[in-house]
Amino acid sequence: MIIILLGKLVLGLALFLLGMEGVKDSFYKASGQRLEYLLKTLTNNIISSILTGIVVTMIIQSSSATTVIIISLVNANLMTLEQAFGVIMGANIGTTVTVQLISFRLEEYLWLIIILGIIFYLFYYLNKDKRLMYIGRGLIGFSILFIGLEVLSNMIVNIQDLDIFIKTMTYLGAKPLLGILIGIIVTAIIQSSSALTGIIVVLAKAGMVDLTLAIALALGSNIGTCITAFIAAIGSSKAAKQTAWAHILFNIFGVIAVLPILSLFIELISLTSKELTRQIANAHTVFNLFNTLIVLPLRGIFIKFIRTVNSEE
């Protein structure tokens, strides 16, 4: 029984991550060099930088991927730290779109999405436009993502009555800081905050997590996802390393800022919807908007601090 459950867990998670990677890679390739062009040319001021970060991340469905791109641009002296920082703030907001989509019951339209993906493939064979092929792959990847979530849901149904699982979730629900730590560790391992938040939504649908635990895990995921940028900056220029640290410190600052008002934040989020899954998605979005609005007027001080503590090559 345990082996079967572990098998379902691994299969569901593998399908989910495969789908996420498929969506990210396909939509990135469909966009060609346009994303780099947008990042280089539409980041002249802080507002356009944030908006560009939102749009680019919504297209490729990954804030980590956006951050890796801007680190490479900063490393090549094609973007400044100030421009990159604005894009990072926007990317954190843009990545919440994935969780918003997951929180809706799009699995009911799974076959429609697959058929749409196949249609794009057929159009590719008619006119050989590779963008159509990549869009088709992205849509099929999106379908695989939801299939993985469905497998995880079935696995959770089989374990939700286990006493040890119930006690663990109850204990974590009363320990938000521990929930944040677990969120950091799990996201650092799977390198996707959207993946962890998607799993949280699945647990919520099964009634296995409350809003407090869900938000704590989501907060931790915002810090854990920075590991990708940190790895990407290894061996890069001083400015590129500062960009990676900007991503890390920006997300840590947001979590620290929300902790003193966590109870109020949870109460506010509970008013945004009657469905727990929608509340979780809204919490992810509102937190990143909240973090951006706080740091926006302080960005000069923030950037100066990053340059001071990371002044050496």
PATI-883633 format. One line per 2 residues: number of its first residue (from 0); their letters; for each residue x, y, z of N, C-alpha, C. Coordinates in pm, whole numbers. Layout:
! residues N
NUM) A) X/Y/Z/X/Y/Z/X/Y/Z ~ ...
END
This chain:
! residues 313
0) MI) 84/-121/0/0/0/0/87/126/0 ~ 188/128/89/277/244/99/355/263/-30
2) II) 400/150/-88/477/158/-213/391/216/-325 ~ 264/175/-330/172/226/-433/151/376/-415
4) LL) 134/420/-290/112/562/-262/235/645/-299 ~ 354/593/-265/477/663/-299/494/670/-451
6) GK) 455/560/-518/460/558/-664/371/664/-725 ~ 250/679/-670/157/782/-718/211/921/-691
8) LV) 273/938/-574/331/1068/-539/441/1106/-639 ~ 533/1013/-664/644/1039/-757/590/1062/-898
10) LG) 494/980/-942/438/994/-1076/366/1128/-1092 ~ 282/1162/-994/208/1287/-1000/299/1407/-1003
12) LA) 400/1406/-915/494/1518/-908/578/1526/-1036 ~ 618/1411/-1088/697/1408/-1212/617/1464/-1329
14) LF) 491/1425/-1340/406/1475/-1448/383/1625/-1434 ~ 363/1669/-1309/340/1812/-1285/462/1894/-1325
16) LL) 580/1851/-1280/704/1924/-1312/736/1916/-1462 ~ 706/1800/-1523/727/1785/-1667/636/1882/-1743
18) GM) 512/1892/-1698/419/1985/-1761/464/2129/-1745 ~ 508/2165/-1624/558/2300/-1598/676/2333/-1688
20) EG) 769/2238/-1699/888/2259/-1782/849/2270/-1930 ~ 751/2189/-1970/704/2193/-2109/642/2327/-2143
22) VK) 560/2379/-2053/497/2510/-2074/603/2619/-2082 ~ 694/2619/-1987/799/2722/-1982/887/2718/-2106
24) DS) 937/2599/-2139/1030/2586/-2251/963/2617/-2385 ~ 840/2567/-2403/770/2585/-2531/732/2730/-2555
26) FY) 674/2795/-2456/634/2934/-2474/755/3027/-2486 ~ 865/2989/-2422/988/3067/-2437/1040/3057/-2581
28) KA) 1041/2936/-2635/1088/2917/-2772/993/2980/-2873 ~ 863/2978/-2842/765/3039/-2932/786/3190/-2941
30) SG) 838/3247/-2833/862/3391/-2829/993/3430/-2895 ~ 1081/3329/-2918/1209/3355/-2984/1292/3456/-2906
32) QR) 1349/3551/-2977/1433/3654/-2915/1352/3774/-2865 ~ 1221/3765/-2880/1137/3880/-2844/1143/3911/-2695
34) LE) 1155/3807/-2612/1158/3829/-2468/1283/3909/-2428 ~ 1398/3868/-2482/1520/3943/-2453/1508/4087/-2503
36) YL) 1446/4103/-2620/1428/4237/-2676/1340/4322/-2585 ~ 1231/4262/-2536/1142/4334/-2445/1216/4377/-2319
38) LK) 1295/4282/-2265/1367/4310/-2140/1474/4417/-2159 ~ 1534/4422/-2276/1641/4520/-2301/1586/4659/-2335
40) TL) 1469/4664/-2400/1421/4792/-2453/1305/4854/-2374 ~ 1230/4774/-2298/1112/4827/-2229/1132/4840/-2079
42) TN) 1256/4865/-2038/1285/4875/-1895/1356/5007/-1863 ~ 1312/5113/-1927/1376/5243/-1910/1341/5311/-1778
44) NI) 1225/5278/-1722/1187/5331/-1591/1129/5220/-1506 ~ 1110/5247/-1379/1073/5141/-1286/936/5080/-1317
46) IS) 841/5164/-1360/707/5111/-1389/710/5020/-1511 ~ 779/5063/-1617/787/4979/-1737/866/4851/-1708
48) SI) 965/4859/-1617/1042/4740/-1579/952/4639/-1510 ~ 870/4686/-1417/778/4597/-1344/677/4535/-1440
50) LT) 618/4619/-1527/519/4568/-1623/581/4467/-1719 ~ 703/4492/-1761/772/4399/-1850/797/4267/-1779
52) GI) 837/4273/-1653/859/4152/-1574/731/4070/-1561 ~ 618/4139/-1540/489/4071/-1529/455/4000/-1660
54) VV) 465/4074/-1771/426/4020/-1902/515/3902/-1943 ~ 647/3919/-1931/740/3813/-1970/716/3687/-1888
56) TM) 696/3701/-1758/675/3586/-1671/541/3520/-1697 ~ 440/3599/-1731/311/3540/-1767/323/3456/-1894
58) II) 412/3498/-1985/430/3424/-2110/502/3292/-2086 ~ 612/3296/-2012/690/3173/-1994/656/3099/-1864
60) QS) 564/3156/-1784/511/3086/-1666/619/3046/-1566 ~ 720/3130/-1548/824/3097/-1451/904/3221/-1414
62) SS) 894/3262/-1288/974/3377/-1243/1122/3341/-1238 ~ 1151/3213/-1208/1291/3169/-1205/1354/3183/-1343
64) AT) 1279/3144/-1447/1332/3154/-1583/1355/3300/-1621 ~ 1261/3387/-1583/1277/3530/-1611/1401/3584/-1542
66) TV) 1420/3544/-1417/1536/3593/-1341/1666/3544/-1401 ~ 1669/3420/-1449/1790/3366/-1514/1821/3446/-1640
68) II) 1717/3483/-1716/1737/3562/-1838/1797/3698/-1804 ~ 1742/3765/-1703/1791/3900/-1672/1931/3896/-1610
70) IS) 1963/3788/-1540/2099/3773/-1487/2198/3762/-1603 ~ 2160/3687/-1706/2247/3674/-1823/2261/3808/-1896
72) LV) 2153/3887/-1900/2159/4019/-1965/2246/4116/-1884 ~ 2232/4111/-1752/2316/4196/-1666/2462/4154/-1680
74) NA) 2486/4024/-1686/2623/3972/-1700/2687/4018/-1831 ~ 2602/4037/-1934/2652/4082/-2064/2650/4235/-2077
76) NL) 2623/4304/-1966/2617/4451/-1964/2509/4508/-2055 ~ 2401/4431/-2074/2288/4477/-2156/2174/4529/-2070
78) MT) 2190/4519/-1939/2088/4566/-1846/2156/4605/-1716 ~ 2107/4711/-1652/2164/4756/-1525/2092/4687/-1409
80) LE) 2150/4696/-1290/2089/4640/-1171/1954/4706/-1144 ~ 1945/4837/-1168/1819/4909/-1146/1709/4855/-1236
82) QA) 1740/4831/-1362/1642/4775/-1455/1604/4634/-1413 ~ 1704/4555/-1378/1682/4415/-1340/1594/4405/-1215
84) FG) 1615/4496/-1121/1539/4491/-996/1390/4514/-1022 ~ 1358/4606/-1113/1218/4629/-1148/1156/4507/-1211
86) VI) 1232/4440/-1300/1182/4319/-1366/1159/4208/-1263 ~ 1248/4198/-1165/1233/4096/-1059/1102/4117/-984
88) MG) 1071/4242/-950/946/4270/-879/826/4231/-965 ~ 833/4262/-1094/724/4226/-1184/713/4076/-1202
90) AN) 829/4007/-1210/829/3862/-1228/759/3791/-1112 ~ 780/3842/-990/715/3782/-874/564/3792/-881
92) IG) 516/3900/-942/370/3915/-960/322/3827/-1074 ~ 398/3826/-1185/357/3750/-1303/348/3600/-1279
94) TT) 435/3548/-1192/436/3403/-1168/311/3356/-1094 ~ 239/3447/-1030/118/3407/-956/3/3371/-1049
96) VT) 16/3407/-1177/-88/3373/-1274/-103/3222/-1287 ~ 10/3149/-1279/6/3003/-1288/-82/2944/-1180
98) VQ) -63/2991/-1057/-142/2939/-945/-288/2981/-958 ~ -312/3101/-1009/-450/3145/-1033/-519/3049/-1129
100) LI) -449/3009/-1235/-507/2916/-1333/-533/2780/-1270 ~ -438/2734/-1187/-452/2603/-1122/-571/2603/-1026
102) SF) -596/2717/-960/-703/2723/-861/-842/2716/-924 ~ -851/2753/-1052/-978/2736/-1123/-989/2589/-1166
104) RL) -1109/2545/-1192/-1131/2404/-1227/-1110/2382/-1377 ~ -988/2412/-1422/-958/2398/-1565/-944/2252/-1607
106) EE) -929/2160/-1508/-919/2019/-1544/-1045/1968/-1614 ~ -1157/2038/-1594/-1280/2002/-1661/-1270/2027/-1812
108) YL) -1174/2112/-1853/-1156/2145/-1994/-1026/2086/-2048 ~ -977/1981/-1978/-847/1924/-2011/-839/1876/-2155
110) WL) -938/1801/-2199/-936/1747/-2335/-946/1858/-2439 ~ -1017/1964/-2405/-1027/2078/-2497/-890/2142/-2517
112) II) -814/2153/-2407/-679/2211/-2414/-587/2121/-2498 ~ -599/1989/-2478/-518/1894/-2555/-550/1904/-2704
114) IL) -680/1907/-2736/-723/1917/-2876/-671/2047/-2939 ~ -677/2156/-2861/-626/2284/-2910/-477/2277/-2938
116) GI) -404/2208/-2851/-261/2189/-2872/-232/2109/-2999 ~ -312/2004/-3023/-296/1922/-3143/-326/2004/-3268
118) IF) -428/2090/-3261/-463/2176/-3375/-345/2267/-3413 ~ -278/2323/-3311/-160/2408/-3338/-50/2327/-3406
120) YL) -36/2199/-3362/61/2111/-3426/28/2091/-3573 ~ -100/2068/-3602/-144/2045/-3740/-117/2168/-3827
122) FY) -143/2287/-3771/-115/2410/-3846/35/2425/-3873 ~ 116/2375/-3779/262/2380/-3800/301/2297/-3921
124) YL) 243/2178/-3935/277/2092/-4048/227/2149/-4181 ~ 128/2240/-4173/75/2301/-4295/164/2415/-4344
126) NK) 214/2498/-4250/294/2613/-4295/435/2619/-4236 ~ 473/2517/-4158/609/2504/-4103/653/2621/-4015
128) DK) 556/2687/-3951/588/2794/-3857/614/2731/-3720 ~ 740/2730/-3677/777/2661/-3554/709/2721/-3430
130) RL) 669/2848/-3439/600/2909/-3325/470/2835/-3294 ~ 401/2790/-3399/276/2715/-3379/305/2581/-3311
132) MY) 414/2518/-3349/452/2391/-3287/480/2411/-3138 ~ 554/2517/-3105/589/2541/-2965/465/2577/-2882
134) IG) 373/2653/-2941/248/2684/-2871/169/2556/-2845 ~ 165/2468/-2946/98/2339/-2929/160/2257/-2818
136) RG) 294/2254/-2815/364/2183/-2708/333/2244/-2571 ~ 328/2377/-2567/298/2445/-2440/161/2408/-2387
138) LI) 62/2403/-2476/-74/2368/-2435/-82/2222/-2389 ~ -11/2134/-2458/-8/1993/-2417/65/1980/-2283
140) GF) 173/2061/-2266/243/2062/-2137/152/2107/-2025 ~ 67/2207/-2054/-29/2256/-1956/-126/2145/-1917
142) SI) -164/2062/-2016/-254/1949/-1990/-186/1844/-1902 ~ -57/1817/-1932/18/1720/-1850/28/1769/-1706
144) LF) 44/1899/-1691/48/1960/-1557/-77/1924/-1477 ~ -193/1938/-1540/-318/1909/-1470/-338/1759/-1449
146) IG) -287/1677/-1540/-293/1531/-1519/-211/1494/-1396 ~ -93/1557/-1382/-12/1533/-1263/-83/1573/-1136
148) LE) -153/1687/-1139/-231/1730/-1023/-341/1632/-990 ~ -402/1574/-1094/-509/1476/-1072/-455/1350/-1007
150) VL) -337/1305/-1050/-273/1188/-988/-242/1216/-842 ~ -190/1336/-814/-161/1375/-676/-289/1380/-593
152) SN) -398/1429/-652/-527/1435/-581/-574/1296/-541 ~ -560/1200/-634/-602/1062/-606/-516/1001/-496
154) MI) -386/1035/-496/-297/985/-392/-337/1039/-255 ~ -369/1168/-252/-404/1233/-126/-535/1178/-69
156) VN) -628/1145/-157/-756/1085/-112/-730/957/-34 ~ -627/882/-75/-596/754/-10/-527/769/125
158) IQ) -466/886/150/-391/902/275/-454/1004/369 ~ -561/1072/324/-614/1182/405/-676/1135/537
160) DL) -708/1007/547/-765/955/671/-660/893/763 ~ -533/889/718/-428/833/802/-402/925/921
162) DI) -398/865/1039/-385/943/1163/-258/1027/1165 ~ -146/969/1121/-19/1041/1125/-21/1163/1031
164) FI) -88/1148/918/-96/1259/822/-181/1372/879 ~ -292/1336/941/-382/1435/1000/-309/1511/1112
166) KT) -239/1436/1199/-167/1498/1311/-55/1591/1260 ~ 14/1548/1153/123/1630/1098/69/1762/1045
168) MT) -40/1755/968/-98/1877/910/-154/1969/1020 ~ -213/1911/1122/-266/1990/1233/-153/2061/1308
170) YL) -42/1989/1328/73/2046/1398/134/2161/1318 ~ 151/2138/1188/209/2241/1102/118/2363/1091
172) GA) -13/2339/1096/-109/2449/1090/-95/2545/1207 ~ -43/2493/1319/-24/2577/1438/116/2635/1446
174) KP) 201/2602/1349/341/2648/1349/376/2713/1215 ~ 330/2836/1191/353/2902/1062/501/2912/1024
176) LL) 587/2940/1121/731/2952/1090/788/2821/1039 ~ 743/2710/1096/787/2579/1049/734/2554/908
178) GI) 611/2599/884/552/2586/750/633/2664/647 ~ 677/2784/684/760/2866/595/892/2795/565
180) LI) 953/2737/668/1080/2665/651/1063/2546/557 ~ 955/2472/574/929/2357/486/906/2406/343
182) GI) 836/2517/328/813/2575/196/944/2611/128 ~ 1038/2667/205/1169/2704/151/1243/2580/102
184) IV) 1248/2477/188/1325/2355/157/1268/2282/36 ~ 1136/2261/35/1073/2187/-75/1090/2260/-207
186) TA) 1071/2394/-206/1084/2472/-329/1228/2475/-378 ~ 1323/2481/-286/1465/2478/-325/1499/2345/-392
188) II) 1433/2238/-350/1459/2106/-409/1398/2094/-548 ~ 1270/2132/-561/1201/2117/-690/1217/2239/-779
190) QS) 1273/2348/-723/1305/2472/-796/1184/2530/-870 ~ 1070/2532/-802/952/2593/-862/850/2627/-753
192) SS) 831/2757/-730/731/2799/-631/590/2767/-680 ~ 570/2775/-812/438/2743/-868/404/2596/-847
194) AL) 506/2509/-856/482/2366/-836/437/2339/-692 ~ 507/2398/-596/468/2377/-456/329/2435/-430
196) TG) 303/2555/-481/172/2616/-458/62/2534/-525 ~ 93/2473/-639/-3/2385/-704/-35/2264/-617
198) II) 68/2208/-553/48/2095/-461/-35/2139/-341 ~ -9/2261/-292/-88/2314/-180/-235/2325/-218
200) VV) -262/2368/-342/-401/2379/-390/-466/2240/-391 ~ -390/2138/-434/-442/2001/-435/-477/1956/-293
202) LA) -388/1984/-199/-413/1949/-58/-535/2022/-5 ~ -551/2148/-46/-666/2227/-3/-797/2169/-56
204) KA) -794/2123/-181/-914/2063/-240/-958/1939/-163 ~ -859/1869/-107/-888/1748/-29/-917/1779/117
206) GM) -911/1908/153/-938/1948/291/-826/1915/387 ~ -703/1902/334/-591/1859/417/-509/1974/474
208) VD) -526/2095/422/-455/2210/478/-554/2323/502 ~ -527/2402/606/-609/2521/628/-538/2641/565
210) LT) -602/2756/570/-548/2875/504/-415/2918/567 ~ -403/2906/698/-280/2947/767/-160/2868/718
212) LA) -173/2735/714/-62/2650/668/-34/2675/520 ~ -139/2688/441/-122/2711/297/-43/2840/271
214) IA) -76/2945/343/-7/3073/325/138/3063/374 ~ 160/2994/486/296/2977/537/384/2903/436
216) LA) 333/2797/377/408/2722/276/434/2808/152 ~ 333/2885/112/348/2972/-5/452/3081/20
218) LG) 454/3137/141/556/3237/176/696/3176/167 ~ 709/3056/219/838/2987/211/880/2960/67
220) SN) 782/2929/-18/813/2900/-158/871/3021/-229 ~ 831/3141/-188/884/3264/-248/1032/3282/-220
222) IG) 1077/3231/-106/1220/3237/-75/1294/3121/-141 ~ 1236/3002/-135/1300/2883/-190/1326/2890/-339
224) TC) 1239/2961/-411/1254/2969/-557/1377/3049/-599 ~ 1434/3124/-506/1552/3208/-538/1677/3124/-562
226) IT) 1674/2995/-526/1792/2910/-543/1835/2902/-689 ~ 1736/2908/-780/1767/2901/-924/1851/3020/-968
228) AF) 1812/3139/-923/1887/3261/-958/2027/3256/-897 ~ 2036/3207/-775/2166/3198/-707/2262/3108/-785
230) IA) 2210/2994/-831/2293/2900/-909/2333/2963/-1042 ~ 2237/3033/-1106/2264/3095/-1237/2373/3200/-1229
232) AI) 2389/3264/-1112/2485/3374/-1097/2626/3327/-1064 ~ 2641/3197/-1036/2775/3145/-1002/2870/3164/-1120
234) GS) 2984/3225/-1094/3083/3248/-1198/3054/3368/-1287 ~ 2948/3443/-1253/2912/3560/-1334/2980/3686/-1281
236) SK) 2949/3800/-1342/3008/3928/-1303/2951/3974/-1169 ~ 3014/4078/-1114/2967/4133/-987/2824/4181/-997
238) AA) 2789/4248/-1105/2653/4300/-1123/2551/4187/-1132 ~ 2589/4077/-1198/2498/3963/-1211/2473/3898/-1074
240) KQ) 2580/3888/-995/2565/3832/-860/2479/3924/-774 ~ 2494/4054/-790/2410/4149/-717/2264/4135/-757
242) TA) 2239/4105/-882/2103/4084/-930/2041/3960/-863 ~ 2119/3853/-853/2070/3731/-785/2040/3761/-639
244) WA) 2128/3836/-574/2105/3872/-434/1986/3966/-419 ~ 1963/4049/-520/1845/4137/-516/1717/4053/-512
246) HI) 1716/3947/-592/1601/3856/-595/1580/3789/-459 ~ 1690/3740/-403/1683/3670/-273/1638/3764/-162
248) LF) 1705/3879/-150/1676/3971/-40/1537/4034/-54 ~ 1494/4058/-177/1360/4113/-201/1252/4017/-148
250) NI) 1267/3889/-176/1167/3792/-131/1174/3769/20 ~ 1296/3767/74/1309/3751/220/1248/3871/291
252) FG) 1274/3991/239/1219/4113/297/1066/4107/301 ~ 1005/4059/193/859/4050/187/802/3959/294
254) VI) 866/3844/313/819/3749/415/834/3810/554 ~ 948/3872/581/971/3936/711/869/4047/735
256) AV) 837/4123/630/743/4235/643/601/4188/674 ~ 562/4072/623/425/4026/641/407/3947/772
258) LP) 516/3897/829/506/3815/951/438/3887/1068 ~ 473/4014/1097/407/4081/1211/256/4099/1192
260) IL) 211/4101/1068/67/4120/1042/7/3994/978 ~ 69/3878/1005/26/3754/940/-121/3722/968
262) SL) -163/3739/1092/-302/3710/1128/-398/3800/1051 ~ -363/3929/1043/-446/4024/968/-446/3990/819
264) FI) -329/3951/767/-316/3913/626/-405/3792/595 ~ -402/3693/682/-484/3572/663/-633/3608/666
266) EL) -671/3695/760/-811/3737/770/-854/3812/644 ~ -767/3898/592/-796/3973/469/-816/3877/351
268) IS) -726/3780/339/-733/3685/229/-861/3600/237 ~ -903/3568/357/-1024/3486/374/-1148/3557/321
270) LT) -1140/3689/307/-1254/3766/258/-1258/3774/105 ~ -1150/3729/40/-1142/3744/-106/-1222/3639/-182
272) SK) -1254/3529/-117/-1331/3423/-183/-1387/3327/-79 ~ -1490/3253/-117/-1547/3151/-28/-1476/3017/-44
274) EL) -1402/3002/-154/-1330/2876/-181/-1185/2887/-133 ~ -1141/2784/-59/-1005/2784/-5/-901/2787/-116
276) TR) -923/2713/-225/-825/2711/-333/-807/2850/-395 ~ -916/2924/-408/-907/3060/-462/-838/3152/-361
278) QI) -863/3130/-232/-798/3211/-128/-647/3193/-133 ~ -602/3068/-156/-459/3040/-162/-396/3112/-281
280) AN) -461/3103/-397/-411/3172/-516/-409/3323/-494 ~ -513/3375/-432/-520/3519/-404/-411/3562/-306
282) AH) -382/3477/-208/-277/3508/-111/-143/3521/-180 ~ -116/3432/-275/9/3434/-351/21/3566/-429
284) TV) -88/3607/-491/-88/3731/-570/-78/3855/-482 ~ -162/3860/-378/-166/3977/-290/-33/3996/-219
286) FN) 29/3886/-175/159/3897/-107/263/3963/-197 ~ 271/3919/-322/371/3974/-413/341/4118/-452
288) LF) 212/4152/-463/175/4293/-485/213/4377/-364 ~ 184/4326/-245/215/4392/-118/365/4418/-107
290) NT) 445/4316/-138/591/4328/-130/643/4434/-227 ~ 590/4433/-349/633/4530/-450/598/4673/-409
292) LI) 477/4693/-358/432/4827/-318/514/4881/-201 ~ 558/4793/-112/640/4838/2/781/4876/-44
294) VL) 840/4792/-128/980/4811/-169/994/4921/-275 ~ 890/4941/-355/897/5036/-467/952/5173/-427
296) PL) 898/5239/-323/953/5371/-286/1089/5362/-217 ~ 1129/5241/-177/1256/5223/-106/1363/5160/-194
298) RG) 1334/5147/-325/1422/5070/-413/1564/5128/-418 ~ 1577/5262/-409/1710/5324/-413/1795/5277/-297
300) IF) 1736/5277/-178/1806/5231/-57/1837/5083/-68 ~ 1741/5008/-120/1754/4863/-133/1872/4830/-226
302) IK) 1878/4897/-340/1984/4871/-438/2120/4913/-383 ~ 2123/5027/-312/2247/5074/-252/2298/4973/-150
304) FI) 2207/4916/-72/2244/4815/29/2303/4692/-39 ~ 2239/4647/-147/2286/4529/-220/2426/4553/-276
306) RT) 2448/4671/-331/2580/4702/-386/2686/4711/-276 ~ 2646/4757/-158/2741/4771/-48/2784/4635/7
308) VN) 2688/4545/27/2720/4415/85/2775/4317/-18 ~ 2762/4350/-147/2816/4265/-252/2908/4348/-343
310) SE) 3005/4413/-280/3092/4506/-352/3214/4440/-414 ~ 3241/4315/-375/3360/4247/-425/3323/4151/-538
312) E) 3420/4130/-628/3400/4036/-738/3396/3893/-684
END
